[in-house]
């Protein structure tokens, strides 16, 4: 790697153990990280500019990085790279209640932005499960969604404008702060979901809305998958859509109950969690949702009376990822399919699990068809890991066959690079590669993510 300029050298991490901690994200089952990389912790815009000037001049790869909560290998170090961490760019510069936006750095934690908005009587919608740790920069990179997508959409629905540093150090601005604006191409939309392959986001203007009422939760238990799917369809058809609609299958329920007693019956086929936050109508809505679920075939429905009961009903969902990790290693999927084909997808997953002799708990965002099957494998068992990857391939192909997409919110990262062409086709892949080269002609931005390294 070329000698670093003095400014960048001062920002680099010297301690080897600390440096190694920046090499990986939350993804499991990947190859060991390289040894030859540098970690630079930027403090401000000028630091990011200095790194990208140096990188372009020397042809050094750059891996932009935030809190490293990626489940797709999107923030892992590559050989000879500079890992450019922007967690310290964590200022909330402005919350503008009149215009309905906030101006934030990429290192701002999602939950902190929500709390800042709430203090002004406002609301920021994207709600990833990792909201207490993931950062806005990472959410923008992957176009993150979360538990409330059924009503509030994904990150791209909330980003109005961006400040981005391009390879070579040029600072670029996209979008607008006004309520409307159609001048030029939508380059903001291009950068949201680009996974660090075009530039480094250093500031974002995000939309805020008037705060909804505190949500209440209903939990429904089903003894058949068909009944649970009927419940999902009924709730999707309601004129006042829920703000949360989650499904937890039998295997996931048993994993949660093995981790701790969260009140789920371990002999059920599925559990649905649903919430309303509609101002002035929360209790009315959840009562109606409960009736719809009972009509669909729920064997038991519990309705929260207050926020504390709501949190208790959701507690099992919130510990689910930790419960899965206690079962062994896992490959986390996030295939998204049409709502009407959720039943086929879940049954197909069950068949894959049986065929590959792997355990696949299924849960996720039933309200928008974005499920998160977790393919469990035994640590230190190559055969178990090989079967898990075979199941991973099967799952992706199943989702595509049902009219779905290979990733709903985690991103392609490095994990799903081999499968992107299955969805896009070669002509579209090449078009996107050419578009990337407009912003990054040397291919130094996050190499090996989204597209194969060198493409």
C-alpha positions in Angstrom: 0.0 0.0 0.0 1.4 3.5 -0.8 2.7 5.6 2.0 -0.2 7.6 3.6 -0.1 11.4 3.7 0.5 12.8 7.2 -3.1 13.8 7.8 -4.5 10.4 7.0 -1.7 8.6 8.9 -2.7 10.5 12.0 -6.3 9.2 11.7 -5.3 5.6 11.1 -5.7 2.9 13.8 -2.3 1.6 15.0 -3.4 -1.1 17.5 -3.6 -4.4 15.6 -6.4 -5.8 17.6 -8.5 -2.7 17.3 -7.8 -2.6 13.6 -8.9 -6.2 13.1 -12.2 -5.4 14.7 -13.0 -3.1 11.8 -12.3 -5.9 9.2 -15.7 -7.6 9.6 -19.3 -6.7 9.8 -22.3 -8.8 11.3 -22.1 -11.3 8.4 -21.0 -14.8 9.3 -19.5 -17.7 7.2 -17.2 -15.5 5.1 -13.5 -16.0 4.4 -11.1 -14.7 7.0 -10.3 -11.0 6.6 -7.1 -9.8 4.9 -4.2 -8.6 6.9 -3.0 -5.8 4.6 -5.5 -3.0 5.2 -5.6 0.3 6.9 -8.4 1.7 9.1 -9.0 5.5 9.0 -11.6 7.0 11.4 -12.7 10.2 9.8 -13.7 13.1 12.0 -15.2 15.4 9.5 -15.8 16.1 5.8 -12.3 17.3 5.2 -10.9 13.9 6.4 -13.2 12.0 4.0 -12.0 14.3 1.1 -8.4 13.7 2.0 -8.8 9.9 2.0 -10.6 9.9 -1.4 -8.1 12.3 -2.9 -5.3 9.9 -1.8 -7.2 6.8 -2.9 -7.8 8.1 -6.4 -4.2 9.3 -6.8 -2.8 6.0 -5.7 -5.5 3.6 -6.9 -6.1 2.4 -3.4 -9.4 0.6 -2.7 -11.7 2.3 -0.1 -14.3 0.5 2.0 -16.8 3.0 3.5 -18.1 1.8 6.8 -20.3 2.8 9.7 -21.5 0.6 12.6 -20.8 -2.7 10.7 -24.3 -4.1 11.2 -24.4 -5.4 7.6 -25.8 -8.9 7.2 -24.6 -9.2 3.6 -20.8 -8.6 3.9 -21.1 -5.0 2.6 -18.7 -3.4 5.0 -15.9 -6.0 5.2 -12.3 -5.1 4.5 -10.7 -6.0 1.1 -7.0 -6.7 0.4 -4.9 -3.5 0.4 -7.8 -1.2 1.2 -8.4 1.8 3.4 -11.4 1.0 5.6 -12.9 4.5 5.9 -15.1 4.6 9.1 -17.5 7.5 9.4 -19.1 6.8 12.8 -17.7 10.0 14.2 -19.7 12.1 11.7 -22.6 11.7 14.1 -24.0 15.2 14.4 -27.7 16.0 14.0 -27.2 19.5 12.5 -30.8 20.6 12.2 -34.3 19.4 12.9 -36.7 21.7 11.0 -40.2 21.2 12.1 -41.7 23.7 9.6 -40.2 22.2 6.5 -40.3 18.7 7.9 -36.7 17.5 7.6 -33.5 16.8 9.6 -29.9 17.3 8.5 -27.7 14.5 9.9 -24.2 13.0 9.5 -23.8 9.4 8.4 -22.7 8.3 11.8 -26.0 9.2 13.5 -27.6 6.1 15.0 -31.1 5.5 13.7 -32.6 5.4 17.2 -31.0 8.8 18.1 -32.5 10.4 15.0 -35.9 9.0 16.0 -35.6 10.4 19.5 -34.5 13.8 18.2 -37.4 13.9 15.8 -39.8 12.8 18.6 -38.6 15.6 20.9 -39.9 18.0 18.2 -43.2 16.2 17.8 -42.0 14.6 14.6 -41.3 11.1 13.3 -38.6 9.3 11.1 -40.0 6.1 9.6 -37.3 3.6 8.7 -37.1 1.1 11.6 -34.4 -1.6 11.1 -34.3 -4.3 13.8 -30.8 -3.0 14.6 -32.2 0.5 15.0 -30.4 1.0 18.4 -26.9 0.4 16.7 -27.2 0.9 13.0 -26.3 4.3 11.5 -28.1 6.5 8.9 -25.1 6.2 6.5 -25.4 2.4 6.5 -29.2 2.6 6.2 -28.7 4.8 3.1 -26.1 2.5 1.7 -28.4 -0.5 1.8 -31.8 1.3 1.5 -32.7 -0.3 4.8 -36.3 -1.0 5.8 -37.3 -2.7 8.9 -40.4 -3.6 11.0 -42.6 -0.7 9.9 -42.1 -0.8 6.1 -45.7 -2.0 5.6 -46.9 1.5 6.4 -43.8 3.8 6.2 -41.7 2.3 3.4 -37.9 2.1 3.2 -35.0 4.6 3.6 -35.3 5.9 0.0 -38.8 7.1 0.8 -37.3 9.4 3.5 -34.1 10.8 2.0 -34.5 14.2 0.3 -30.9 15.2 -0.4 -27.3 14.1 0.1 -23.8 15.4 0.4 -21.4 12.8 -1.1 -17.6 12.7 -1.6 -16.6 11.1 -4.9 -13.4 9.3 -5.6 -10.8 12.0 -6.1 -12.3 14.1 -3.3 -15.0 16.1 -5.2 -17.9 17.0 -3.0 -21.3 16.5 -4.7 -24.7 17.6 -3.6 -27.9 15.8 -4.7 -31.6 16.5 -4.2 -33.4 19.4 -2.5 -34.8 20.5 0.8 -38.0 21.9 -0.6 -41.3 19.9 -0.6 -41.1 19.5 -4.3 -38.3 19.5 -6.9 -37.7 17.8 -10.3 -34.6 19.6 -11.6 -32.4 17.1 -13.3 -32.1 13.3 -12.7 -32.8 11.7 -9.4 -29.2 11.2 -8.3 -30.3 11.0 -4.6 -32.2 7.8 -5.5 -29.2 6.5 -7.3 -27.0 6.8 -4.2 -29.5 5.3 -1.8 -28.9 1.6 -2.0 -25.6 1.9 -3.9 -23.7 0.2 -1.0 -20.7 2.5 -1.0 -19.8 1.7 -4.6 -20.2 5.3 -5.9 -19.0 7.5 -3.2 -19.1 8.3 0.6 -22.2 10.0 2.1 -21.1 12.7 4.5 -24.5 14.4 5.2 -28.1 13.6 4.6 -31.3 15.6 4.6 -34.1 13.2 5.6 -37.9 13.7 5.7 -39.8 13.9 8.9 -43.5 13.6 9.5 -45.8 14.6 12.3 -45.5 11.9 15.1 -48.1 9.2 15.1 -49.7 8.1 18.4 -47.9 5.5 20.5 -48.5 2.1 18.9 -50.5 -0.7 20.5 -49.8 -4.4 19.6 -51.9 -7.4 19.0 -50.4 -10.9 18.9 -52.2 -13.8 17.2 -51.4 -17.5 17.4 -52.3 -19.9 14.5 -52.3 -23.7 14.3 -51.9 -23.6 10.5 -49.8 -21.7 8.0 -52.8 -21.2 5.7 -54.7 -19.5 8.5 -51.8 -17.2 9.2 -51.5 -16.2 5.5 -55.2 -15.5 5.5 -54.7 -13.2 8.5 -51.9 -11.4 6.6 -54.1 -10.9 3.5 -57.0 -9.6 5.7 -54.8 -7.0 7.4 -53.2 -5.9 4.1 -56.7 -5.3 2.8 -57.8 -3.2 5.8 -58.5 0.4 4.8 -56.2 1.6 7.7 -53.0 -0.4 7.2 -51.1 -1.5 10.2 -47.7 0.1 11.0 -46.2 -3.3 11.8 -47.0 -6.8 10.6 -44.5 -9.5 11.5 -44.7 -13.3 11.1 -42.8 -15.8 13.2 -42.9 -19.5 12.2 -43.0 -22.6 14.3 -39.2 -23.1 14.2 -38.5 -19.5 15.1 -41.0 -19.6 18.0 -39.3 -22.7 19.4 -35.9 -20.9 19.1 -37.2 -17.9 21.0 -38.8 -20.0 23.7 -35.5 -22.0 24.1 -33.7 -18.7 24.6 -36.2 -17.5 27.2 -39.9 -17.7 28.1 -41.6 -15.0 26.1 -45.1 -16.5 26.4 -45.3 -18.1 22.9 -46.9 -21.6 22.7 -44.3 -23.8 21.2 -46.8 -26.1 19.4 -48.2 -23.4 17.1 -47.7 -23.1 13.4 -47.1 -19.4 13.3 -47.5 -16.1 15.3 -48.5 -12.8 13.8 -47.6 -9.4 15.5 -49.6 -6.4 14.3 -49.6 -2.7 15.4 -51.5 0.5 14.8 -50.3 4.0 15.5 -53.0 5.9 13.7 -53.7 9.2 15.5 -56.9 9.0 17.5 -57.7 5.5 16.4 -55.1 3.2 17.9 -57.3 1.1 20.2 -60.1 1.0 17.6 -57.6 -0.3 15.0 -56.0 -3.0 17.1 -59.4 -4.3 18.2 -60.5 -4.5 14.5 -57.2 -6.2 13.6 -57.8 -8.8 16.4 -61.3 -9.5 15.0 -59.9 -10.0 11.5 -57.3 -12.4 12.8 -59.8 -14.4 14.7 -62.0 -14.6 11.6 -58.9 -15.8 9.6 -58.5 -18.7 12.1 -56.3 -17.5 15.0 -56.6 -19.8 17.9 -55.6 -17.1 20.4 -55.3 -13.3 20.2 -53.8 -11.0 22.8 -54.4 -7.2 22.6 -52.2 -4.8 24.5 -53.9 -2.0 26.5 -50.9 0.2 26.9 -47.3 0.7 25.8 -45.9 -1.6 28.4 -48.0 -4.5 27.3 -47.1 -3.7 23.7 -43.5 -3.9 24.5 -44.0 -7.2 26.3 -45.8 -8.7 23.3 -43.0 -7.6 21.0 -40.2 -8.7 23.3 -39.9 -12.2 21.7 -39.5 -10.6 18.2 -36.8 -8.3 19.4 -34.6 -11.1 20.8 -35.1 -13.4 17.9 -31.8 -12.7 16.2 -29.9 -13.3 19.4 -31.9 -16.5 19.9 -30.9 -17.8 16.4 -27.3 -17.1 17.1 -27.5 -19.3 20.2 -28.4 -22.2 17.8 -25.1 -22.0 15.9 -23.8 -20.2 12.8 -26.4 -18.8 10.4 -26.8 -17.4 6.9 -29.3 -14.6 7.1 -31.5 -14.3 4.1 -33.8 -11.4 3.1 -35.6 -12.5 0.0 -38.8 -10.4 -0.8 -41.8 -12.0 -2.6 -45.3 -10.8 -3.5 -47.6 -10.9 -0.6 -49.9 -13.3 -2.4 -47.1 -15.8 -2.7 -45.9 -15.8 0.9 -47.5 -19.2 1.6 -45.8 -20.8 -1.4 -42.5 -19.3 -0.3 -42.7 -20.5 3.3 -43.7 -24.0 2.2 -40.9 -24.0 -0.3 -38.5 -23.1 2.5 -39.7 -26.0 4.6 -39.1 -28.3 1.6 -35.6 -26.9 1.2 -34.8 -27.4 4.8 -35.9 -31.1 4.6 -34.0 -31.7 1.3 -30.7 -30.1 2.5 -31.0 -31.4 6.1 -30.7 -28.0 7.6 -32.7 -26.0 10.1 -34.3 -22.8 8.7 -36.3 -20.6 11.1 -38.5 -18.2 9.1 -39.6 -14.8 10.3 -39.9 -11.3 9.0 -41.9 -8.5 7.6 -45.1 -10.3 6.5 -46.7 -6.9 5.6 -44.4 -6.3 2.7 -43.4 -9.9 1.8 -39.8 -9.4 3.0 -38.9 -12.5 5.0 -35.7 -13.4 6.8 -35.1 -17.1 6.8 -32.0 -18.0 8.9 -30.1 -21.0 7.6 -28.5 -22.6 10.7 -25.3 -24.6 10.5 -22.9 -26.1 13.0 -19.7 -24.2 13.8 -16.6 -26.0 12.7 -18.5 -28.5 10.5 -17.7 -28.0 6.8 -20.4 -30.4 5.6 -23.0 -28.5 7.6 -21.8 -25.2 6.2 -21.8 -26.6 2.6 -25.4 -27.7 3.0 -26.3 -24.3 4.4 -24.9 -22.6 1.2 -26.8 -25.0 -1.0 -30.0 -24.1 0.9 -29.1 -20.4 0.5 -28.9 -20.9 -3.3 -32.2 -22.8 -3.3 -33.9 -20.0 -1.4 -32.8 -17.3 -3.7 -33.9 -19.3 -6.8 -37.2 -20.1 -5.1 -37.8 -16.4 -4.4 -37.0 -15.4 -8.0 -39.3 -18.1 -9.3 -42.2 -16.6 -7.3 -41.6 -13.1 -8.8 -39.5 -11.9 -5.9 -36.1 -10.2 -5.5 -32.8 -11.6 -4.0 -32.6 -8.8 -1.4 -35.3 -6.7 0.1 -33.2 -4.5 2.5 -29.9 -6.1 3.4 -28.2 -5.3 0.1 -26.2 -7.5 -2.2 -22.9 -6.8 -0.4 -20.3 -9.4 -1.0 -22.5 -12.4 -0.1 -25.0 -12.2 -2.9 -22.7 -11.1 -5.7 -22.9 -14.5 -7.5 -26.7 -14.3 -7.7 -27.2 -10.7 -8.8 -27.1 -11.7 -12.5 -29.9 -14.2 -12.0 -32.2 -11.3 -11.2 -30.9 -8.6 -13.5 -29.6 -10.4 -16.5 -26.2 -9.8 -18.2 -27.4 -6.7 -20.2 -28.6 -4.9 -17.1 -25.6 -5.9 -15.1 -23.3 -4.3 -17.8 -25.5 -1.2 -17.9 -25.1 -0.8 -14.1 -21.3 -1.4 -14.3 -21.1 1.4 -16.9 -23.1 3.7 -14.6 -20.8 2.9 -11.7 -17.7 3.8 -13.8 -19.2 7.3 -14.3 -18.6 8.0 -10.6 -15.8 5.6 -10.0 -13.7 5.1 -13.2 -10.9 3.2 -11.4 -13.2 0.9 -9.5 -11.8 1.7 -6.1 -15.0 2.1 -4.2 -16.0 -0.9 -2.1 -14.5 -3.4 -4.5 -16.1 -6.9 -4.6 -19.4 -5.5 -3.2 -22.5 -5.7 -5.5 -20.4 -6.6 -8.5 -17.4 -8.9 -8.8 -14.1 -7.2 -7.9 -12.5 -5.6 -11.0 -15.8 -5.3 -12.9 
